[in-house]
Amino acid sequence: MAQSSLKYPQPRKGDVVDDYFGTKIADPYRWMEDLNAAEVKQWVDAENALTSQVSRLRCRCATRCKKRITDLCNYPRVSVPHYEGSSLVLLRATPAFSART
């Protein structure tokens, strides 16, 4: 899905400005702090719809991607040799145990 085809909901910018010890700080999205406001609910619903749309489209390739990553990670491994007491130890992991995705 091309990013240009996504329609992000545009939030309204408010005109709230706070004064902190003489420094003015704009807070254009303060209105979003009221989670019970109808306008916030509309914006959140629009964002959720966009997220669902993207998730549905990207899930089509998720199975293929997971399989490919599993295949790439599925090889025997041997650790760096180290001593445990007076014994030199190597740890081996077979593919069945090394690729848990």
Backbone as XML, in Angstrom:
<?xml version="1.0"?>
<chain id="A" units="angstrom">
  <residue number="1" name="MET">
    <atom name="N" x="0.854" y="-1.180" z="0.000"/>
    <atom name="CA" x="0.000" y="0.000" z="0.000"/>
    <atom name="C" x="0.889" y="1.229" z="0.000"/>
  </residue>
  <residue number="2" name="ALA">
    <atom name="N" x="0.717" y="2.060" z="-0.964"/>
    <atom name="CA" x="1.518" y="3.279" z="-1.046"/>
    <atom name="C" x="1.095" y="4.248" z="0.043"/>
  </residue>
  <residue number="3" name="GLN">
    <atom name="N" x="2.073" y="4.869" z="0.662"/>
    <atom name="CA" x="1.771" y="5.782" z="1.762"/>
    <atom name="C" x="0.927" y="6.956" z="1.293"/>
  </residue>
  <residue number="4" name="SER">
    <atom name="N" x="1.086" y="7.372" z="0.059"/>
    <atom name="CA" x="0.329" y="8.513" z="-0.438"/>
    <atom name="C" x="-1.172" y="8.219" z="-0.524"/>
  </residue>
  <residue number="5" name="SER">
    <atom name="N" x="-1.558" y="6.936" z="-0.561"/>
    <atom name="CA" x="-2.972" y="6.606" z="-0.650"/>
    <atom name="C" x="-3.648" y="6.578" z="0.722"/>
  </residue>
  <residue number="6" name="LEU">
    <atom name="N" x="-2.882" y="6.738" z="1.788"/>
    <atom name="CA" x="-3.462" y="6.766" z="3.127"/>
    <atom name="C" x="-4.004" y="8.151" z="3.426"/>
  </residue>
  <residue number="7" name="LYS">
    <atom name="N" x="-5.188" y="8.200" z="4.012"/>
    <atom name="CA" x="-5.804" y="9.478" z="4.378"/>
    <atom name="C" x="-5.811" y="9.598" z="5.897"/>
  </residue>
  <residue number="8" name="TYR">
    <atom name="N" x="-4.830" y="10.313" z="6.405"/>
    <atom name="CA" x="-4.754" y="10.526" z="7.846"/>
    <atom name="C" x="-5.764" y="11.581" z="8.269"/>
  </residue>
  <residue number="9" name="PRO">
    <atom name="N" x="-6.466" y="11.352" z="9.380"/>
    <atom name="CA" x="-7.398" y="12.374" z="9.862"/>
    <atom name="C" x="-6.626" y="13.592" z="10.355"/>
  </residue>
  <residue number="10" name="GLN">
    <atom name="N" x="-7.039" y="14.750" z="9.955"/>
    <atom name="CA" x="-6.358" y="15.981" z="10.346"/>
    <atom name="C" x="-6.983" y="16.543" z="11.619"/>
  </residue>
  <residue number="11" name="PRO">
    <atom name="N" x="-6.218" y="16.593" z="12.705"/>
    <atom name="CA" x="-6.774" y="17.159" z="13.929"/>
    <atom name="C" x="-6.837" y="18.683" z="13.850"/>
  </residue>
  <residue number="12" name="ARG">
    <atom name="N" x="-7.810" y="19.215" z="14.516"/>
    <atom name="CA" x="-7.942" y="20.670" z="14.588"/>
    <atom name="C" x="-6.831" y="21.211" z="15.476"/>
  </residue>
  <residue number="13" name="LYS">
    <atom name="N" x="-6.322" y="22.392" z="15.146"/>
    <atom name="CA" x="-5.327" y="23.056" z="15.979"/>
    <atom name="C" x="-6.018" y="24.171" z="16.750"/>
  </residue>
  <residue number="14" name="GLY">
    <atom name="N" x="-5.915" y="24.079" z="18.070"/>
    <atom name="CA" x="-6.505" y="25.097" z="18.917"/>
    <atom name="C" x="-5.567" y="26.290" z="19.073"/>
  </residue>
  <residue number="15" name="ASP">
    <atom name="N" x="-6.017" y="27.283" z="19.838"/>
    <atom name="CA" x="-5.204" y="28.491" z="20.012"/>
    <atom name="C" x="-4.770" y="28.687" z="21.465"/>
  </residue>
  <residue number="16" name="VAL">
    <atom name="N" x="-4.634" y="27.588" z="22.210"/>
    <atom name="CA" x="-4.220" y="27.666" z="23.610"/>
    <atom name="C" x="-2.726" y="27.973" z="23.680"/>
  </residue>
  <residue number="17" name="VAL">
    <atom name="N" x="-2.380" y="28.955" z="24.502"/>
    <atom name="CA" x="-0.974" y="29.310" z="24.740"/>
    <atom name="C" x="-0.785" y="29.432" z="26.249"/>
  </residue>
  <residue number="18" name="ASP">
    <atom name="N" x="0.192" y="28.716" z="26.782"/>
    <atom name="CA" x="0.513" y="28.795" z="28.201"/>
    <atom name="C" x="1.704" y="29.714" z="28.394"/>
  </residue>
  <residue number="19" name="ASP">
    <atom name="N" x="1.744" y="30.360" z="29.539"/>
    <atom name="CA" x="2.847" y="31.258" z="29.872"/>
    <atom name="C" x="3.591" y="30.664" z="31.062"/>
  </residue>
  <residue number="20" name="TYR">
    <atom name="N" x="4.795" y="30.166" z="30.816"/>
    <atom name="CA" x="5.627" y="29.591" z="31.866"/>
    <atom name="C" x="6.767" y="30.551" z="32.174"/>
  </residue>
  <residue number="21" name="PHE">
    <atom name="N" x="6.603" y="31.306" z="33.237"/>
    <atom name="CA" x="7.620" y="32.241" z="33.704"/>
    <atom name="C" x="8.077" y="33.175" z="32.585"/>
  </residue>
  <residue number="22" name="GLY">
    <atom name="N" x="7.137" y="33.685" z="31.843"/>
    <atom name="CA" x="7.437" y="34.638" z="30.786"/>
    <atom name="C" x="7.677" y="34.004" z="29.423"/>
  </residue>
  <residue number="23" name="THR">
    <atom name="N" x="7.746" y="32.687" z="29.357"/>
    <atom name="CA" x="7.941" y="32.002" z="28.075"/>
    <atom name="C" x="6.596" y="31.456" z="27.619"/>
  </residue>
  <residue number="24" name="LYS">
    <atom name="N" x="6.165" y="31.863" z="26.448"/>
    <atom name="CA" x="4.876" y="31.426" z="25.920"/>
    <atom name="C" x="5.064" y="30.129" z="25.122"/>
  </residue>
  <residue number="25" name="ILE">
    <atom name="N" x="4.249" y="29.133" z="25.485"/>
    <atom name="CA" x="4.312" y="27.815" z="24.842"/>
    <atom name="C" x="2.941" y="27.499" z="24.255"/>
  </residue>
  <residue number="26" name="ALA">
    <atom name="N" x="2.901" y="27.284" z="22.949"/>
    <atom name="CA" x="1.640" y="26.930" z="22.285"/>
    <atom name="C" x="1.299" y="25.471" z="22.584"/>
  </residue>
  <residue number="27" name="ASP">
    <atom name="N" x="0.026" y="25.210" z="22.802"/>
    <atom name="CA" x="-0.469" y="23.854" z="23.040"/>
    <atom name="C" x="-1.703" y="23.642" z="22.158"/>
  </residue>
  <residue number="28" name="PRO">
    <atom name="N" x="-1.482" y="23.503" z="20.832"/>
    <atom name="CA" x="-2.605" y="23.463" z="19.896"/>
    <atom name="C" x="-3.489" y="22.224" z="20.012"/>
  </residue>
  <residue number="29" name="TYR">
    <atom name="N" x="-2.989" y="21.186" z="20.670"/>
    <atom name="CA" x="-3.773" y="19.955" z="20.757"/>
    <atom name="C" x="-4.300" y="19.712" z="22.168"/>
  </residue>
  <residue number="30" name="ARG">
    <atom name="N" x="-4.393" y="20.725" z="22.977"/>
    <atom name="CA" x="-4.899" y="20.592" z="24.341"/>
    <atom name="C" x="-6.316" y="20.034" z="24.342"/>
  </residue>
  <residue number="31" name="TRP">
    <atom name="N" x="-7.091" y="20.377" z="23.327"/>
    <atom name="CA" x="-8.470" y="19.904" z="23.254"/>
    <atom name="C" x="-8.555" y="18.380" z="23.246"/>
  </residue>
  <residue number="32" name="MET">
    <atom name="N" x="-7.471" y="17.702" z="22.828"/>
    <atom name="CA" x="-7.467" y="16.243" z="22.765"/>
    <atom name="C" x="-7.342" y="15.600" z="24.147"/>
  </residue>
  <residue number="33" name="GLU">
    <atom name="N" x="-7.034" y="16.400" z="25.156"/>
    <atom name="CA" x="-6.900" y="15.857" z="26.505"/>
    <atom name="C" x="-8.247" y="15.496" z="27.119"/>
  </residue>
  <residue number="34" name="ASP">
    <atom name="N" x="-9.323" y="16.028" z="26.597"/>
    <atom name="CA" x="-10.658" y="15.690" z="27.089"/>
    <atom name="C" x="-11.140" y="14.447" z="26.342"/>
  </residue>
  <residue number="35" name="LEU">
    <atom name="N" x="-10.851" y="13.284" z="26.925"/>
    <atom name="CA" x="-11.136" y="12.017" z="26.240"/>
    <atom name="C" x="-12.617" y="11.728" z="26.075"/>
  </residue>
  <residue number="36" name="ASN">
    <atom name="N" x="-13.456" y="12.472" z="26.765"/>
    <atom name="CA" x="-14.906" y="12.262" z="26.654"/>
    <atom name="C" x="-15.547" y="13.173" z="25.615"/>
  </residue>
  <residue number="37" name="ALA">
    <atom name="N" x="-14.782" y="14.064" z="25.029"/>
    <atom name="CA" x="-15.329" y="15.001" z="24.045"/>
    <atom name="C" x="-15.687" y="14.264" z="22.753"/>
  </residue>
  <residue number="38" name="ALA">
    <atom name="N" x="-16.776" y="14.649" z="22.148"/>
    <atom name="CA" x="-17.237" y="14.018" z="20.903"/>
    <atom name="C" x="-16.207" y="14.191" z="19.786"/>
  </residue>
  <residue number="39" name="GLU">
    <atom name="N" x="-15.577" y="15.363" z="19.713"/>
    <atom name="CA" x="-14.593" y="15.630" z="18.660"/>
    <atom name="C" x="-13.373" y="14.709" z="18.802"/>
  </residue>
  <residue number="40" name="VAL">
    <atom name="N" x="-12.948" y="14.461" z="20.032"/>
    <atom name="CA" x="-11.822" y="13.553" z="20.270"/>
    <atom name="C" x="-12.218" y="12.137" z="19.873"/>
  </residue>
  <residue number="41" name="LYS">
    <atom name="N" x="-13.431" y="11.738" z="20.240"/>
    <atom name="CA" x="-13.900" y="10.400" z="19.878"/>
    <atom name="C" x="-13.934" y="10.225" z="18.360"/>
  </residue>
  <residue number="42" name="GLN">
    <atom name="N" x="-14.392" y="11.235" z="17.637"/>
    <atom name="CA" x="-14.412" y="11.164" z="16.165"/>
    <atom name="C" x="-13.009" y="10.987" z="15.615"/>
  </residue>
  <residue number="43" name="TRP">
    <atom name="N" x="-12.066" y="11.767" z="16.146"/>
    <atom name="CA" x="-10.686" y="11.702" z="15.659"/>
    <atom name="C" x="-10.078" y="10.333" z="15.956"/>
  </residue>
  <residue number="44" name="VAL">
    <atom name="N" x="-10.291" y="9.816" z="17.168"/>
    <atom name="CA" x="-9.767" y="8.499" z="17.539"/>
    <atom name="C" x="-10.388" y="7.417" z="16.670"/>
  </residue>
  <residue number="45" name="ASP">
    <atom name="N" x="-11.684" y="7.503" z="16.416"/>
    <atom name="CA" x="-12.340" y="6.519" z="15.544"/>
    <atom name="C" x="-11.751" y="6.545" z="14.131"/>
  </residue>
  <residue number="46" name="ALA">
    <atom name="N" x="-11.457" y="7.729" z="13.623"/>
    <atom name="CA" x="-10.853" y="7.852" z="12.286"/>
    <atom name="C" x="-9.442" y="7.258" z="12.279"/>
  </residue>
  <residue number="47" name="GLU">
    <atom name="N" x="-8.662" y="7.498" z="13.336"/>
    <atom name="CA" x="-7.313" y="6.916" z="13.435"/>
    <atom name="C" x="-7.400" y="5.396" z="13.515"/>
  </residue>
  <residue number="48" name="ASN">
    <atom name="N" x="-8.342" y="4.882" z="14.298"/>
    <atom name="CA" x="-8.514" y="3.428" z="14.417"/>
    <atom name="C" x="-8.914" y="2.804" z="13.090"/>
  </residue>
  <residue number="49" name="ALA">
    <atom name="N" x="-9.750" y="3.481" z="12.331"/>
    <atom name="CA" x="-10.152" y="2.973" z="11.017"/>
    <atom name="C" x="-8.945" y="2.887" z="10.087"/>
  </residue>
  <residue number="50" name="LEU">
    <atom name="N" x="-8.099" y="3.908" z="10.116"/>
    <atom name="CA" x="-6.885" y="3.906" z="9.290"/>
    <atom name="C" x="-5.959" y="2.769" z="9.708"/>
  </residue>
  <residue number="51" name="THR">
    <atom name="N" x="-5.787" y="2.595" z="11.022"/>
    <atom name="CA" x="-4.925" y="1.526" z="11.530"/>
    <atom name="C" x="-5.449" y="0.163" z="11.106"/>
  </residue>
  <residue number="52" name="SER">
    <atom name="N" x="-6.753" y="-0.033" z="11.185"/>
    <atom name="CA" x="-7.352" y="-1.308" z="10.768"/>
    <atom name="C" x="-7.126" y="-1.556" z="9.282"/>
  </residue>
  <residue number="53" name="GLN">
    <atom name="N" x="-7.274" y="-0.506" z="8.493"/>
    <atom name="CA" x="-7.078" y="-0.629" z="7.040"/>
    <atom name="C" x="-5.636" y="-1.042" z="6.734"/>
  </residue>
  <residue number="54" name="VAL">
    <atom name="N" x="-4.686" y="-0.397" z="7.358"/>
    <atom name="CA" x="-3.271" y="-0.716" z="7.124"/>
    <atom name="C" x="-2.967" y="-2.123" z="7.607"/>
  </residue>
  <residue number="55" name="SER">
    <atom name="N" x="-3.480" y="-2.491" z="8.784"/>
    <atom name="CA" x="-3.231" y="-3.827" z="9.336"/>
    <atom name="C" x="-3.770" y="-4.916" z="8.420"/>
  </residue>
  <residue number="56" name="ARG">
    <atom name="N" x="-4.981" y="-4.719" z="7.906"/>
    <atom name="CA" x="-5.551" y="-5.731" z="7.012"/>
    <atom name="C" x="-4.696" y="-5.912" z="5.771"/>
  </residue>
  <residue number="57" name="LEU">
    <atom name="N" x="-4.220" y="-4.825" z="5.190"/>
    <atom name="CA" x="-3.431" y="-4.912" z="3.974"/>
    <atom name="C" x="-2.056" y="-5.517" z="4.231"/>
  </residue>
  <residue number="58" name="ARG">
    <atom name="N" x="-1.475" y="-5.187" z="5.361"/>
    <atom name="CA" x="-0.132" y="-5.704" z="5.657"/>
    <atom name="C" x="-0.167" y="-7.140" z="6.142"/>
  </residue>
  <residue number="59" name="CYS">
    <atom name="N" x="-1.277" y="-7.600" z="6.678"/>
    <atom name="CA" x="-1.378" y="-8.974" z="7.164"/>
    <atom name="C" x="-1.330" y="-9.976" z="6.021"/>
  </residue>
  <residue number="60" name="ARG">
    <atom name="N" x="-1.662" y="-9.534" z="4.830"/>
    <atom name="CA" x="-1.623" y="-10.451" z="3.686"/>
    <atom name="C" x="-0.228" y="-11.025" z="3.496"/>
  </residue>
  <residue number="61" name="CYS">
    <atom name="N" x="0.788" y="-10.231" z="3.769"/>
    <atom name="CA" x="2.141" y="-10.727" z="3.564"/>
    <atom name="C" x="2.786" y="-11.171" z="4.878"/>
  </residue>
  <residue number="62" name="ALA">
    <atom name="N" x="2.088" y="-11.029" z="6.000"/>
    <atom name="CA" x="2.682" y="-11.370" z="7.291"/>
    <atom name="C" x="3.072" y="-12.839" z="7.366"/>
  </residue>
  <residue number="63" name="THR">
    <atom name="N" x="2.246" y="-13.727" z="6.861"/>
    <atom name="CA" x="2.547" y="-15.153" z="6.909"/>
    <atom name="C" x="3.791" y="-15.467" z="6.093"/>
  </residue>
  <residue number="64" name="ARG">
    <atom name="N" x="3.868" y="-14.898" z="4.900"/>
    <atom name="CA" x="5.059" y="-15.117" z="4.057"/>
    <atom name="C" x="6.304" y="-14.557" z="4.719"/>
  </residue>
  <residue number="65" name="CYS">
    <atom name="N" x="6.189" y="-13.364" z="5.305"/>
    <atom name="CA" x="7.341" y="-12.736" z="5.960"/>
    <atom name="C" x="7.806" y="-13.569" z="7.148"/>
  </residue>
  <residue number="66" name="LYS">
    <atom name="N" x="6.859" y="-14.048" z="7.955"/>
    <atom name="CA" x="7.218" y="-14.853" z="9.115"/>
    <atom name="C" x="7.926" y="-16.130" z="8.680"/>
  </residue>
  <residue number="67" name="LYS">
    <atom name="N" x="7.428" y="-16.774" z="7.624"/>
    <atom name="CA" x="8.062" y="-17.996" z="7.132"/>
    <atom name="C" x="9.479" y="-17.717" z="6.640"/>
  </residue>
  <residue number="68" name="ARG">
    <atom name="N" x="9.647" y="-16.626" z="5.920"/>
    <atom name="CA" x="10.970" y="-16.290" z="5.391"/>
    <atom name="C" x="11.951" y="-15.995" z="6.516"/>
  </residue>
  <residue number="69" name="ILE">
    <atom name="N" x="11.514" y="-15.261" z="7.523"/>
    <atom name="CA" x="12.388" y="-14.950" z="8.660"/>
    <atom name="C" x="12.740" y="-16.224" z="9.410"/>
  </residue>
  <residue number="70" name="THR">
    <atom name="N" x="11.741" y="-17.103" z="9.594"/>
    <atom name="CA" x="11.992" y="-18.381" z="10.263"/>
    <atom name="C" x="13.004" y="-19.195" z="9.472"/>
  </residue>
  <residue number="71" name="ASP">
    <atom name="N" x="12.838" y="-19.254" z="8.151"/>
    <atom name="CA" x="13.783" y="-20.002" z="7.310"/>
    <atom name="C" x="15.197" y="-19.437" z="7.418"/>
  </residue>
  <residue number="72" name="LEU">
    <atom name="N" x="15.317" y="-18.123" z="7.433"/>
    <atom name="CA" x="16.637" y="-17.500" z="7.516"/>
    <atom name="C" x="17.309" y="-17.753" z="8.876"/>
  </residue>
  <residue number="73" name="CYS">
    <atom name="N" x="16.513" y="-17.849" z="9.920"/>
    <atom name="CA" x="17.059" y="-18.036" z="11.274"/>
    <atom name="C" x="17.209" y="-19.502" z="11.647"/>
  </residue>
  <residue number="74" name="ASN">
    <atom name="N" x="16.754" y="-20.389" z="10.803"/>
    <atom name="CA" x="16.697" y="-21.808" z="11.118"/>
    <atom name="C" x="17.959" y="-22.526" z="10.636"/>
  </residue>
  <residue number="75" name="TYR">
    <atom name="N" x="19.032" y="-22.376" z="11.395"/>
    <atom name="CA" x="20.277" y="-23.059" z="11.065"/>
    <atom name="C" x="20.955" y="-23.454" z="12.373"/>
  </residue>
  <residue number="76" name="PRO">
    <atom name="N" x="21.820" y="-24.497" z="12.337"/>
    <atom name="CA" x="22.488" y="-24.924" z="13.574"/>
    <atom name="C" x="23.449" y="-23.845" z="14.063"/>
  </residue>
  <residue number="77" name="ARG">
    <atom name="N" x="23.521" y="-23.712" z="15.370"/>
    <atom name="CA" x="24.411" y="-22.714" z="15.966"/>
    <atom name="C" x="25.337" y="-23.395" z="16.969"/>
  </residue>
  <residue number="78" name="VAL">
    <atom name="N" x="26.519" y="-22.844" z="17.091"/>
    <atom name="CA" x="27.482" y="-23.296" z="18.093"/>
    <atom name="C" x="27.986" y="-22.057" z="18.814"/>
  </residue>
  <residue number="79" name="SER">
    <atom name="N" x="28.012" y="-22.108" z="20.140"/>
    <atom name="CA" x="28.431" y="-20.945" z="20.917"/>
    <atom name="C" x="29.948" y="-20.775" z="20.881"/>
  </residue>
  <residue number="80" name="VAL">
    <atom name="N" x="30.378" y="-19.679" z="21.415"/>
    <atom name="CA" x="31.809" y="-19.434" z="21.593"/>
    <atom name="C" x="32.280" y="-20.370" z="22.703"/>
  </residue>
  <residue number="81" name="PRO">
    <atom name="N" x="33.416" y="-21.023" z="22.515"/>
    <atom name="CA" x="33.904" y="-21.921" z="23.571"/>
    <atom name="C" x="34.210" y="-21.135" z="24.853"/>
  </residue>
  <residue number="82" name="HIS">
    <atom name="N" x="33.868" y="-21.733" z="25.986"/>
    <atom name="CA" x="34.178" y="-21.116" z="27.275"/>
    <atom name="C" x="34.433" y="-22.221" z="28.301"/>
  </residue>
  <residue number="83" name="TYR">
    <atom name="N" x="35.132" y="-21.854" z="29.336"/>
    <atom name="CA" x="35.440" y="-22.814" z="30.387"/>
    <atom name="C" x="34.374" y="-22.804" z="31.456"/>
  </residue>
  <residue number="84" name="GLU">
    <atom name="N" x="33.986" y="-24.008" z="31.862"/>
    <atom name="CA" x="33.164" y="-24.196" z="33.047"/>
    <atom name="C" x="33.982" y="-25.106" z="33.947"/>
  </residue>
  <residue number="85" name="GLY">
    <atom name="N" x="34.580" y="-24.476" z="34.954"/>
    <atom name="CA" x="35.539" y="-25.221" z="35.783"/>
    <atom name="C" x="36.775" y="-25.499" z="34.949"/>
  </residue>
  <residue number="86" name="SER">
    <atom name="N" x="37.142" y="-26.758" z="34.837"/>
    <atom name="CA" x="38.319" y="-27.117" z="34.042"/>
    <atom name="C" x="37.936" y="-27.666" z="32.671"/>
  </residue>
  <residue number="87" name="SER">
    <atom name="N" x="36.653" y="-27.631" z="32.341"/>
    <atom name="CA" x="36.189" y="-28.172" z="31.057"/>
    <atom name="C" x="35.914" y="-27.054" z="30.059"/>
  </residue>
  <residue number="88" name="LEU">
    <atom name="N" x="36.329" y="-27.295" z="28.818"/>
    <atom name="CA" x="36.011" y="-26.388" z="27.721"/>
    <atom name="C" x="34.642" y="-26.792" z="27.167"/>
  </residue>
  <residue number="89" name="VAL">
    <atom name="N" x="33.720" y="-25.857" z="27.119"/>
    <atom name="CA" x="32.344" y="-26.176" z="26.767"/>
    <atom name="C" x="31.922" y="-25.424" z="25.508"/>
  </residue>
  <residue number="90" name="LEU">
    <atom name="N" x="31.217" y="-26.122" z="24.617"/>
    <atom name="CA" x="30.562" y="-25.538" z="23.446"/>
    <atom name="C" x="29.084" y="-25.862" z="23.563"/>
  </residue>
  <residue number="91" name="LEU">
    <atom name="N" x="28.246" y="-24.895" z="23.313"/>
    <atom name="CA" x="26.808" y="-25.146" z="23.307"/>
    <atom name="C" x="26.326" y="-25.218" z="21.872"/>
  </residue>
  <residue number="92" name="ARG">
    <atom name="N" x="25.519" y="-26.220" z="21.575"/>
    <atom name="CA" x="24.980" y="-26.384" z="20.230"/>
    <atom name="C" x="23.467" y="-26.233" z="20.285"/>
  </residue>
  <residue number="93" name="ALA">
    <atom name="N" x="22.929" y="-25.578" z="19.259"/>
    <atom name="CA" x="21.479" y="-25.453" z="19.130"/>
    <atom name="C" x="21.101" y="-25.951" z="17.740"/>
  </residue>
  <residue number="94" name="THR">
    <atom name="N" x="20.186" y="-26.896" z="17.705"/>
    <atom name="CA" x="19.726" y="-27.412" z="16.421"/>
    <atom name="C" x="18.637" y="-26.493" z="15.880"/>
  </residue>
  <residue number="95" name="PRO">
    <atom name="N" x="18.372" y="-26.559" z="14.585"/>
    <atom name="CA" x="17.354" y="-25.686" z="13.995"/>
    <atom name="C" x="15.988" y="-25.788" z="14.657"/>
  </residue>
  <residue number="96" name="ALA">
    <atom name="N" x="15.624" y="-26.961" z="15.131"/>
    <atom name="CA" x="14.309" y="-27.115" z="15.737"/>
    <atom name="C" x="14.153" y="-26.228" z="16.968"/>
  </residue>
  <residue number="97" name="PHE">
    <atom name="N" x="15.252" y="-25.931" z="17.642"/>
    <atom name="CA" x="15.180" y="-25.133" z="18.850"/>
    <atom name="C" x="15.670" y="-23.711" z="18.668"/>
  </residue>
  <residue number="98" name="SER">
    <atom name="N" x="16.369" y="-23.430" z="17.587"/>
    <atom name="CA" x="16.996" y="-22.117" z="17.439"/>
    <atom name="C" x="16.115" y="-21.075" z="16.780"/>
  </residue>
  <residue number="99" name="ALA">
    <atom name="N" x="15.061" y="-21.499" z="16.105"/>
    <atom name="CA" x="14.237" y="-20.522" z="15.374"/>
    <atom name="C" x="12.840" y="-20.483" z="15.956"/>
  </residue>
  <residue number="100" name="ARG">
    <atom name="N" x="12.710" y="-19.866" z="17.101"/>
    <atom name="CA" x="11.395" y="-19.717" z="17.726"/>
    <atom name="C" x="10.883" y="-18.318" z="17.443"/>
  </residue>
  <residue number="101" name="THR">
    <atom name="N" x="10.096" y="-18.177" z="16.395"/>
    <atom name="CA" x="9.560" y="-16.855" z="16.037"/>
    <atom name="C" x="8.079" y="-16.843" z="16.215"/>
  </residue>
</chain>
